[in-house]
């Protein structure tokens, strides 16, 4: 991969805001749980001191291989983990990190590959973030029930008429990208102007299920709280409401001092549950200049927490 392609592989979203929020300090190790093209990792690695480590997680080996040329200059500072980020707490010890970053969702490079992440091509419907393991989208659609698919489409895309859409998708013989696109067009004939957005939401809904994304997020974010040192920062970029809700639901439990039922007359849990606090009361969003340069950032929101 030449230098121009390496630089264009991934334009990091909210880069300056993430770096400022991580509050990178000497003497601390850090983790980028969504390596992708390495844009965020590159900047973090520039700021961490000698002897410190940046742990880079990605279950997509293509992403790791593509990021390595960008990060090779940092030598032993970089530790690669070809693992889903839900393995964070099994890979790293508790209370060892000064900061953890997540840039959730699918990467720009994955959208450009021939693995079925985008509705723009006619490649096989794979959609796996780790193309070496698990069930691909085409096989998933061949075995899922109509009722279950309708439920998944509703929950993950917030679309109407998902029962009709599920029935139309499963009526297709091969369920290729072309079949999936046709099913969407046939159901939403009255929304031709919104067709690209509708397709993106349907592909997102199926991709999220194939990769168990919400379960992975919940498990990893909980582990991240345990892995942070006191005053360590947790920065999470989300792109849609279901990702954001999963993050907020998990972290809300660690923002509470007491976990007892509100109807209980006295606290029995010890009252020392609180482990994190919000740094920014409202999510940080991209400015006009970034939106102009990077269309992927348009739905991004950054939430920042600190371990107490």
Secondary structure, DSSP 4 states (H G I P E B T S, - for coil): --HHHHHHS---TTHHHHHHHHT--TT-EEEES--TTSHHHHHHHHHSPTT--EEEE-S-HHHHHHHHHHHGGGGGGEEEE-S-GGGHHHHS-TT-EEEEEEE-S--HHHHHSSSS--TTS-------SSTTSS--HHHHHHHS-HHHHHHHHHHHH--S-HHHHHHHHHTSSS--HHHHHHHHHHH-GGGGGGHHHHHHHHHHHHHHHHTTHHHHHHHHHHHHHHHEEEEEEEEEEE-SHHHHHHHHHHHHHHH-S--S-TT-SS--S-S----EEES-SS-EE--HHHHHH-GGGGG-EEEEEEE-
